[in-house]
Amino acid sequence: MREDSKPEETILPDRDYLMDLLKNIISFRTVAPPGDCYQEIVEWLEPIFRDMGFETTKMKMPAEVFAAKCSDSRLVGDRYNLQADLSVGAEKTLVIYAHLDVVPAEGEWDTDPFCAVQKNGRVYGRGVSDCKGSVAALVAALKALLSKKKPKYNLSILLTTDEEVGGYSGLCYLTDLGQVKGDLMLCMDGFSDDVGIGSNGIITWDVMVKGRSAHSGSSFLGVNAVERSILVMERLIDLKKVVQARRSRLPASSPVKSVGIENLMPILNITMINGGVKENIVPDRCVLRGDRRVIPEERMEEAMEEIERALEPLRSEGIDFELKFYPGYPPMSVDPEHAWVNEVREAVERRMGFMPQLSAAQGSLDQAYATEKTGIPTCVYGVGRQLESNIHAPNENVRIADLEGYTKFLIELLQ
């Protein structure tokens, strides 16, 4: 450092503004399903970004696209997404993504889930971690930074809908519209434990085992679909052992490592069974449902074919069944040596006080769809701790210190 140079100014967020933002954002009941309050939160956020100099676009999904792409009958109302762009003449553009929807606030809460209640060093509310806390932190970070200087990147902020129901109408829709444009991407739908560089893909499936009804007193005249489904389950459980012996090259998250699993693993689950109408009727059908989590080293098509191969021999044994697949988000993998990955980790270290590990998510992310389609290098990093934030459960919470630290991290990353 030259003697006449000055150290870079440390820009700090306004804590009261941050907490006020969070309180307001949590109050919008953007529960999905049904997801019928998106317009209200988008119209509240849009002028905040405009006042900071962003060009904003409020995007409403056309009804015909919604009807064609979104088959979930639980979803009602218009699907609104918000894009906010700021051009500062920088060489590169950073895309920052978060979703505005939350899961239902069911179960017994100690506080009102739609009030951001501060208690014992934490703030409680539905979405404070997943992922409205990240949205509040982003706005507070931008306000603090832009009051002092320009960011080092052009910015494209995407705040979207229906992530919690695996919907197309949010980031996937914007990706197909060509709105996800940039050189680097930060997905804020994550935790603060690790920096995410990958995730599993997801395929849901169902098998309808067919039989023939009869009076249970003369069950020999029928074909019991529930009993025959046991043979299907046995084949799937045998395949499960083979699938779950595999490992990805990507590291598992810190919480997963704590139970002895070092690397991302594929999963095959049977999660639902439904058959029969009455105790004295031989069931003529039984439906099994489940999912397959696909590591980046696997292909979605091969994962489906593997299940087909496991079950096909049952037909020669007289088992009549129908197998269907519903592919969802693909797997995602980012080069752990990419400069963007190092930049994110170092920003965390400078402003949050620790060097985060790299990991991949056992779950599936809509971010993977955008990353696969655009090829933009992506890091996943958000607010909250996986083992204590209670996402998707009563008393969802984040440490206030973590929320403030994450806001400082964003400032560091952008300045």
Secondary structure, DSSP 8 states (H G I E B T S, - for coil): --TT----------HHHHHHHHHHHHHS--BTTT---HHHHHHHHHHHHHHTT-EEEEEE--HHHHHHH---TT--S--EEEEEEE--S-SSEEEEEEE--B----S--SS-TTS-EEETTEEESTTTTTTHHHHHHHHHHHHHHHTT---SSEEEEEEES-GGGT-STTHHHHHHHT----SEEEE-SS-SSEEEEEE-EEEEEEEEEE-B--BGGGGGGSB-HHHHHHHHHHHHHHHHHHHTT---SSBB-HHHHTTT--B---EEEEEEEEE-S-TTB--SEEEEEEEEEE-TTS-HHHHHHHHHHHHGGGGGGT-EEEEEEEE-S--EE--TT-HHHHHHHHHHHHHHSS--EEEEESS--THHHHHHHH---EEE--SS-TTTS-TTSTT-EEEHHHHHHHHHHHHHHH-
